[in-house]
Amino acid sequence: MPLPMAPVGEELTVKKIMLDERDRRHLANLGIVPGGTLTLLSASGGSVILRVKDGRLALDRSLALKILV
């Protein structure tokens, strides 16, 4: 399921990232990789807030829709 549709507060495993290589590398530098875990903190409004490792990260909703968990 796309990341913004996932339940808030649960630890999720990234299954697939449907972006070009440049954007996938950028997300990998931020800690978002297939097989990696993250927690969805908020999906309201135009952005999605995640907990990745020990930090928080905000992504644009259109980008988050291309991350499958």
N, C-alpha and C positions, 0 to 999 in steps of 0.2 A: 504494500500500500504506500502511497506517497506520504512523505514525512508530515505535512500539515494535517493529514487525516488521522494520524496515530494518536493514541490516548496520551494525555498530558500526565507527566509524572512517572511514567514507566521507563525502564531502561530498554533501549531498542538496539537491534543489530542492523547495521547497514547491509542491505542485500545487493543493491546495484545503484550505480550513479550514471544517469543518462545524459552526460555532457561531453563536450569535446575534450581532447587531451589536455589542452591548456587549463581549462577550468577544473578538470579532475586533479591535475597537479597542484593547483591552488588550494583546493579543498583538502588534499592530502597534507599539505603544509600546515593546515589548520587542525589536522587530526581526524578528518572525516574520510575514511577509506572503507571499501567493501570488507565486511567481516569485523569492522570496528564497532564499538558501542558508543551510544550517546543517550541523553535524556532530553525529551521535549519538555521545556518549561512553560512555554506559552505559544499559542498559534492564533492569537486574535489580531485583527487589523491587517496591515499590509506586510508585516514581517513575522518571522518565526524565531523564537529565542531558544537556544539549546545549551545544555551543559555538555561540553566535550572535555574529557579528562578533568583537569582541575579548574577550567575556565568557562566563561560564558561567551556565547557567540550569537550574533543576530544575523539572519539571512533574509534576503528578499523572498517573498512568498513564491514568485515565479521560479526562482532558483531551487527553493526547497521542494517544489512539486516534482523536480527531476531526480530527487534522492528517494529511493525506494527502501523501505524498512520491513 
